[in-house]
Amino acid sequence: MQRTVKTMAQAARAGFTLIEIMLVVVIIGLLAGIVSVSIPKHLEKARHNKARADIDGLGVAINSYYMDTGKYPPNLDSLVQGDEPYLDKGIPKDPWGNDYQYTYPSAHKPFKYDIKSLGFDGVESDDDIANWKTEAAPGSVK
């Protein structure tokens, strides 16, 4: 009998109290709140970085086209047509689901062509991501 009473007392102390459980729930809630506030900011930064990388990749394809043909493509569709396409997976969409804007000849010297993403709103603005904003001009230091 003595042993049963002692075992029950030890079992009662082995569990969590209501205060301990509530403290854990509050800490988890605080951590979830901090994470939920910071994630959208990081997601938007990742979208901008992907757009910059896509623009750089399109620039490589355009320059390869130029090296092979001696002229810049009239449009991005020219990069996926032909026997050996310069973009194997087709023309990418920007991270917001819009088409990249390609202009030849360029309105921004010293570049020969312009590539830009209109960003999340799909409207032209100063916040657009573009090759003349992401690359250094030839001869300059990044």
N, C-alpha and C positions, 0 to 999 in steps of 0.2 A: 504494500500500500504506500509506503514511504517513497518508493521509487516512482510510482505513478504520479504523485503530487509534484515531485521535483521535475519530472519530464513535462508535465503540463505547464509549469511555471516557465521553464526554458522555452517551450513552444510559444507561449504568449509573448515573450520578449523578442523572439526571432522575427516577428512580423514588422511591418512599417506602420507608423502612426499616421493619423489623418493629416497632421501638420507636415510631416515629411513628404507625403504624397502631394499635398497642395503646393509645397515649395518646389518640387520637381516640375509640376505642371506650370507654375509661374515662370520658372527658368526656361522651359521649353517654349512657352509663349513669347517670352522676350527674344529668344534667339530666332524664332520664326518671324517675328516682326522686323528684326534687323535684316534678316536675309531677304524678306519680301520687299523691302525698300531698296536694297542695293542691286538686286537682280535685274530689273528693267534697265538701269543705267548701264550695266555691263553688257546686256544684250544689244542695246543700241550701239555701243562702241564696237561690238563684234560685227554688227551689220556694216558699219562704216569701214572697218578693216577688210571685210569680204569684198565690198564694192571697190575699194582701192586695189585689192589683189586681182579682181576680175578686170579692172581697167588696165592694169599692168599686163595681164595675160592677153587681152585684146590687142594691146600695143605691140606685144611680141608677134602675134599672128599678122598684124597689119604690116609690120616691118619685114617679116618673112615674105609676105606677098610682094612687097616692094622690091626686095632683093631678087625675087624670081622673075618678076614681070617688068620691073623698071618704072612702075607707076603705082600710086596708091589706089586701093580699091574704091569704087564709086559708092559702095554701101557695105554694110556688114554681111549681107547675104552672099557676097562674092567670096567670103572666107570659108563658106561651107559647101560651095558648089565646085564641081570639077572632079577630076580623077583622084587627086590628092588634096583633100580639104585641109585648110590650115587650122580649123577648129573641129576636132573629131566628134565632140559631143554636142555640136550645134552652138548657136549663139546663146550665151547665158542670159538669164534675166537678172536684174539687180536684186538685192536681198528683200526688197519690198514688193517684188513681183512685176516691176515695170521694165520696159525695154531700155537698154543703154542708148543714148543719143550719140550718133556718129556724124561728124560734119567734115567734109573735105571740099575745099581747102580750109585751113584753120583760120579762125578769127583772132587767135592768140599767138602771136609770134613769141618765140622762135619755133613753135611746133608746126608740123605740116598738116596735122589733122587734130580734131577735137573729139574726145570721148568723154561723156559725162553721165552720171546718174542723177535723176531729179530728186532723189531722197524719198523719205517716207510719205510725203504728201503728194508726190507726182507733179508738183508745180515748180516751174523754173524760179530759182531764187539764188541769193548769194551763198547759201549754205550747200549748194549742190557739190557733189564730189566729182572732180574732173581731172583729166590728165595734166592740165596746165597748173593745177593746184597741188598735185601729188608728186610731180617730178620736178627736179631742178632743171633750170635751163642749161643747154649745152655750154660747157666751159665754166659753169658756176660750181660752187661747193655746196653739197647738201648739208 
